[in-house]
Amino acid sequence: MAQHCLHTTTETWTGADPGCRLLADVITHLRPRLNITNADADRFTDLMTDPRVLLGSYERRVIHARPRR
């Protein structure tokens, strides 16, 4: 029988904090490769620098393991 481990995390960031600034920088860096308009990229960057914005993240990982035979 397979054993498993479930790990979940939640995190929130406020606009203009380091997490949101990092996301804005990623969009700026990847803008030429993304299928979005410049206006959309600019709007995202503006939101990530607005301290009124609250961004939430939810991550879930499941790890399956079996003993060696």
Residue pairs with C-beta under 8 A, 6 or more apart in sequence:
2 64
2 65
2 66
3 64
3 65
3 66
4 62
4 63
4 64
4 65
5 62
5 63
5 65
6 60
6 61
6 62
7 60
7 61
7 62
7 63
8 58
8 59
8 60
8 61
9 58
9 59
10 56
10 57
10 58
10 59
11 19
11 56
11 57
11 59
12 54
12 55
12 56
12 57
13 19
13 20
13 54
13 55
13 57
14 20
14 51
14 53
14 54
14 55
15 47
15 48
15 49
15 50
15 51
15 52
15 53
15 54
15 55
16 48
16 49
16 50
16 51
19 55
20 48
20 49
20 53
20 55
21 48
21 49
23 44
23 48
23 55
24 44
24 45
24 48
24 49
27 34
27 41
27 44
27 45
27 48
28 41
28 45
31 38
31 41
34 41
47 53
48 55
